[in-house]
Amino acid sequence: MRSEVLDLLISWVVLSFSFAVFMSSSLERLPLSIAYSSVGVGSAFILHELAHRQVAKAYDLEARYRAWYLGLLVTLAIALINAAVKLPILFAAPGAVVIYGYWGHVNPIAELRVAESGPLTNIAVGVATWVILLAIPPTPILTDMLYYVMRINSWIAFFNLLPLPPLDGFKILKRSPIEWVLMFIVSLVVMRLAI
């Protein structure tokens, strides 16, 4: 049986590198960008997936993160191409929390709440980071790192709320269109704040 911790760790490393390449202004700044991106991806991806898992467990569902290694390979390949020719493309398909209900059934309300938990976590972290940025005096390293945290969280929230299967947005829209519209609008506002 594959280790959930190992799957999360490998996904975190690949996503951190991919976001760093995408967000870095130059190859000279790439090492610093990797450090900032690791914090940003840790706060965005890891917390997003753990939120899904914990909410699923609160509904008595079996849940664990599973990396999608083909998706991670494509993510890494696009990041390497991006590093060479600086394309404005970011691709991220690391995996997902897989949930199982008893007898194969997942309650529709549980499915909705599990789907909402990841993007809501990213929105909350993005807003909290924005408040921190407003409250502290700017310092180059801390400010840059917090902007990475805010941007990565806002991007992951927005992307996951797209109403396309198998993304969270599709599941939310299917169960509660009003909640999806509200969450999508808030994710756009947080993305705008992160620019």
Secondary structure as GFF3:
##gff-version 3
##sequence-region A 1 195
A	DSSP	alpha_helix	4	23	.	.	.	ID=ss1
A	DSSP	alpha_helix	30	41	.	.	.	ID=ss2
A	DSSP	pi_helix	42	46	.	.	.	ID=ss3
A	DSSP	alpha_helix	47	58	.	.	.	ID=ss4
A	DSSP	beta_strand	62	67	.	.	.	ID=ss5
A	DSSP	alpha_helix	69	85	.	.	.	ID=ss6
A	DSSP	beta_strand	95	100	.	.	.	ID=ss7
A	DSSP	three_ten_helix	102	104	.	.	.	ID=ss8
A	DSSP	alpha_helix	108	135	.	.	.	ID=ss9
A	DSSP	alpha_helix	140	160	.	.	.	ID=ss10
A	DSSP	alpha_helix	168	175	.	.	.	ID=ss11
A	DSSP	alpha_helix	177	193	.	.	.	ID=ss12
###
